Every structure is written in structure tokens, then in C-alpha cells.
Amino acid sequence: MRIIPEIRAFEDDLVAWRRDLHAHPELAYRENRTAGLVAERLRGWGIEVDRGLADTGVVGTLTRGDGPTIGLRADMDALPLEESNTFAHRSQHPGRMHACGHDGHTTMLLGAARYLAGHGDFSGTVRFIFQPAEEAAGGAKRMLDEGLLTRFPVDAVFGMHNWPGLPAGRFAARVGPMLASLDTFDIRIAGHGAHGAAPQEGVDPVAAAAQVITAVQTIVSRNVDPLKSAVISVTRIHGGDADNVIPPEVSLGGGIRSFDPEVRALLCRRLEEVVEGVCASLGANGTVEFTARYPAVINAAESTSLALKTAAAVAGEANVNAETDPVMVSEDFAYLLDASTGCFMLIGNGAGEGGCMIHNPGYDFNDDILTLGATYWARLAQNFLRKRGG
Ligand code: NI
């Protein structure tokens, strides 16, 4: 590990900040305390601060002479989850928890900002982007809609997420698709209610729903190219209130994930056809409404190469997986990559207590990787903004 000595020297501060954020988790668009602390620290190091994008977003800008601009992004929000940990820095707010490590992400980027603010060995601009509402609420999209990249342009933007199961001290990324796109859907099946004893007098939406769910399983297995990846999961079903009444309507919902825009379009088109066709064959009326949630995270070749080289210089070649498998989860950093170019990197959080995955009540960010993550950010900015001839 080549941790920057100045960052190693303030490691105790990083751990204290991270634990303080962990103890005070805030949900989407309510990251007021967190954003206040972030802004105050950035200003304290002489970094220009703009607040208010997407309510609680914070953008820090640090310029040293002429050159390109790099964006480094961290997320700040917590999850509506009851923490099961009992350590001293556990959540002080019932029903809220930093179960995805955004407390660590915020702290690592603050560490890099503190170091870079004190060291002039780059030429250009660093933008420190602290976004609200990564979890399900699309904070990155709102920051973009409110002018993030027009008011604060960047030449490339980089993101990082801790990954439990990946050993601490390791990095992983890949060129091309890295995380999946997500569309959610609502299916409405309208039939005709009747007495449970007289189905011939109605149109049963429950029976239609059962056939729809089964038929939907053929879309990935029969319509998608077997060499491409896709998931359709029906995760919710509601209908009926009584044992002797055929209800008039059933609703279903779930999500569609893929990496390829053509596959994504195919999945949506086929879902609509299957729902409408199966329902029509049974005399019911099936409709589908989609909500586009996230594009896929697609890492650009040039940015990813720089990010991987930086990670290898910091953590050692053997600790960098440059061809990690893509994962089917989604990230709203995808919106930033869609609007600009860049790379999303995974940093190992270690096996964790009992191999605890993110979004789990026993999860905790690993403080041992704070200086590593901060060093990666700082070196990435320096490499991107290397002084010409220097
Ligand atoms: Ni997360």
C-alpha cells in the first residue's frame, strides 16, 4: 500500500468523521447535517463551496492554474433500516442507518479534498461532488437537472463504492458495462368481479395474473440472446380481500435489469406484449406502465484505464482486478456517466462481520480503507491534472 503520508497522518480524523456520520444517518434529500459538515470542512481548507443543488447537494471547487477539470463524486444518504449493530458509533436515529457505506464514501472524498487543498502539485480544477439521495431517489439525476454539469463542467467524472466480499485493500472495475440499468413496472389486470362460486359470471384477474407471471419467465429464457444478461423479477402482487369473492382487479410490480440498451428495449416491449396478449386470451385487460429508474453504468475506456493505473500504483498491481464481472445492481452514478464520461470503481470493504452485505442491518463501513480510498482519489486527481512537462 502506498498511502499518502499526509493522509495517513490525519487518519484518526477520518475515522472520527466517519463514525460521527454513521451515528447520525440522514435519509434522501434530508442530509442537512451531513451537507453542513461537508461544506464547513471544504471551506475551512480554502475550497470554494456551492450548496443547494438537489436541496442538500454540495459542490466544492479547487482550481490551481490552467488545465482540465475532474469531477469526484461521493454520496451522502442513509437507508430507512433499523441498525442491529451495538458498537458505540451505531445509529442514534431509530429506523435510519448508513447500511451502504455512504458515510465512508463521504469521508474518503473529504480526506482527498483536505490533502489536495494543501498540495499544489497539479494544474487544473477538481470538483468534489457530494450528492444526496443515491438510494432509490435519483439525487444525481436531480443535480444534473438543476444544472450540475452546466454550472460546474467537468471533462470526466469518477465514482467509487465500497464492496463487501471484495477483500479490503483491493480495487475492481472494468471497461464497458459494470452495473445494470433498472426499469420498474406496474401491471394492472382488469377483469370483472364475481362470486367465488360463479366464475362464469366474471373475468378472473387472479387466474390471469398467475398465467402472466409464468409467461413473463419466458422473456429472458426465450427472447433474449443467451449470451446477453437480463433479469425480470415480479416482486409484488396485490388483489382481492375475501375468500369467496373474485376481485375486479389485480396489480403486479417488479423490475427489469440489463446492460444493453437494445436488450432493455426488447424486455420492455415483450413484457407489454405478453401482459396484453395473455390477458386478452382470458378476456381480461392487461396494461403495463414503466418507470425508467437508472441507465446502466458504462465505464469509458480512457477514464477506466487511468483509474485502474492509479489503483495499481496505490494498492499494487496484484490488488487490482481490471476485468471484474459486471453486477446486476444499479447506481445513480450512471446518470453522470451518461451525461459525461468516466469510471465507477469498487473498493473492497473486506469480508465484513459474518460477510455482511450492504443494505443489511449488521453492515458497517470498514475504517481500515479510509486512507486507501482517500489516497486513490487524491492520486487520481493528480494523475488526471498532471502538470504539463512536470
Ligand atoms: Ni450505495
Residues whose N, C-alpha, C, O or C-beta is under 5 A from the ligand:
A	BS01	NI	C100
